């Protein structure tokens, strides 16, 4: 296992002593990918980001003892699904998991993780959050594995939150960004739990995960050192629910901003060619603010969810109403891009 040279020597020695002895946990990196989106143009740009950032960073991991579960809508647009299947081809560590609604992602993921851990006879599961347009440092999975192994080797029985606090905010279209700290990041945040009842790292909003779980005796651990563990991409599409946001300008125009050249991107597995393709591909324009549209979509999900028991019990009217609501949900989210 190769650890970042910026990790103190004493920590590296402790982690290396523990890591080879521990095969107690299953590591699952989990990503939501366009659940509830039915616009092929949206997927075309998002999957461009996913391929050259997210996938590239996982391909580059020094320690690939993990499963990447990508949660998708069961009715995902065909061209997008074809491209995603192409990404998964030849990578046995990728699992594409279909789900019906956004609200189903977390329980479906928890059920899959629990079953997989049981099949592999693992007593613990480590779940890591990763968005489909971001990247992680090539040594992050190795560091997470070593930290989890050391934690369990010390005889700890309580679940633990592992938080890689240092990273980089950047704007790919401008190849500029700055170092950033977050106590509970949306990228790389991980939860080590007993395999018998995993809630997964998605059980709570990433911003409040530690605050919610700390009173329940969850151990909270920050990954220290000077390594930037995550690369958070700011694009117009990623902020499509924030009308009038100037966040991208603030990131690229930060007074301590720097250029993300090939040397700075290499630790994340991002190639110079991949960065060029993203930078030169025009970002799609969304049709106004989608905040209200997204809220209405969730309202439809609530109605579908409320009808499920009746439909499963054979209520034909409930089944027909669910089909109508799914058609309406699809129509609402088919033309997001101008």
Protein Blocks (a to p, Z undefined) as FASTA:
>chain_A
ZZdfkbcfklmmmmmmmmmmpckbccdddddehihiacfklmmmmmmmmmmmmmmmmmmp
mblcbcddddddfklcfklmmmmmmmmgopakbccdddfbfklmmmmmmmmmmmmmmmno
pabdcdddddfkbccdfklmmmmmmmmmmmmmnopabdcddddfbdcdddfklopacddd
dfbdcehpacdddfklcgbjmlpcfklmmmmmmmnopacdddedjbdfbdcdddfklmmm
mghiaklmmmmmpckbccddfklmmmnopafklmmmmmmmccdddehjfklmmmmmmmmm
mmmmmmmmmmmnopaklmmmmmmmmmmmmmmmmmmbZZ
